[in-house]
Amino acid sequence: MTHVFHRHLRQTYPVAASARGITIRDAEGRDYLDASGGAAVSCLGHGHPDVIAAMHAQIDQLAYAHTSFFTSDVAEQLADHLVGSAPAGMDHVYFVSGGSEAVEAALKMARQYFVEIGQPQRTQFIARRQSYHGNTLGALAVGGNEWRRAPFAPILVPATHVAPCYPYREQRADETPEAYGLRLAAELEDAILAQGADRVIAFVAETVGGATAGVLVAVPGYFKAVREVCDRYGVLLILDEVMCGMGRTGTLHACEQEGVVPDLITVAKGLGGGYQPIGAVLAQGKIVDAMSQGSGFFQHGHTYLGHPVACAAALAVQQVIVRDGLLAQVRARGDTLAQLLHTAFDAHPHVGDIRGRGLFWGVELVQSRDDKTPFDPARRLHAVIKRAAMAEGLLVYPMGGTVDGRHGDHVLLAPPYISSEAELAQIVQRLGHAIDSAIAATAA
């Protein structure tokens, strides 16, 4: 009998007892390779001594001080560090406790910005279908995953959703990747005009699609075209890098590889690496200046924002990434992982697509490769794969509803940046066994 309100109420969970490197051990003594970093969180793996030492030192000095009274040295240091490596023009950081809070704060920043500059008629957000931006009500409203939205739809603010950049399923045979990207940008422009060019606050997008779509990497030129459309109508561009940012794709910010600078970026998971709950919004100076010169404050806040111990953990994580050259390692290990995945699955009859960047990869599963038909949702293949992987001593991040919120299955991989080539090979081998056993089990 458990008194914990678990997210799945009919499931019995093993007890995580200890963890080191990329391995978690349960209370029964069974080891699991953490091939997804939890939910793309544990970028440095578990038990990193430098991060633990920084947290201990901060607790000894100052564990908590409310930000309505104080700032802290460690919050200032972390903000300086993040601004020093941020895209051009981003000169302030707003700290929160996680990804959903970061998105919620970014939406409110964007709205307040237009109120401050005398455009209060801007009330609409545009995002993409099959996107995931968090589970708070504002983040859920802009998110495009219908399964998550459905129970709460009556209490969500309206938002418009356009097509995701999903070349495996939605790029036409007669168009180049570049032409496909331009078509999507034109759809965004049409949506802005349909709402009223002076009524849209922002376009919200994951730079690399994450949990609900299985690592959607944009085609070349897509985000540049999107940035141009937003600029044409004075619409802000909010990039959600909660899952794909902070080095996950091989550069600190995923948008670096797209050649665009957004107005707001949300980050979280890889920011603190799971050592403490922390997220942040990186904001362009014009947004902060509008509030500073107008009302003088941001009408928002949380009790634990800028928490000193969380900031200390995040600062240590980011310093280790720089000191140990882990961005270059993510790129190199990402090439290794890509090769391993293609070798294992290119000829697999039920693997339709392998896509990713850095140490962020998705494997989409299909009933038929010829016509990309997904498996029957009733088989719940993704859930069976998760159980089969755990039986193999492997933690991966499968999800259903890849295609439209109901149909389709994928497996997301996001191993820690410290993973060795041998560990990556074990991950792919075990994943292959899990996929095959799950497909066989659900076919019966």
Secondary structure, 3 states (H helix, E strand, C coil): CCCCCCCCCCCCCCCEEEEEECEEEECCCCEEEECCHHHHCCCCCECCHHHHHHHHHHHHHCCCCCCCCCCCHHHHHHHHHHHHCCCCCEEEEEEECCHHHHHHHHHHHHHHHHHHCCCCCCCEEEEECCCCCCCCHHHHHHCCCHHHHHHHHHHCCCCEEECCCCHHHHCCCCCCHHHHHHHHHHHHHHHHHHHCCCCEEEEEEECECCCCCCCCECCCCHHHHHHHHHHHCCCEEEEECCCCCCCCCCCCCHHHHHCCCCCEEEECHHHHCCCCCCEEEEEEHHHHHHHHHCCCCCCCCCCCCCCHHHHHHHHHHHHHHHHCCHHHHHHHHHHHHHHHHHHHHCCCCCEEEEEEECCEEEEEECCECCCCECCCHHHCHHHHHHHHHHHCCEECEEEECCCCCCCCEEEEECCCCCCCHHHHHHHHHHHHHHHHHHHHHHHC
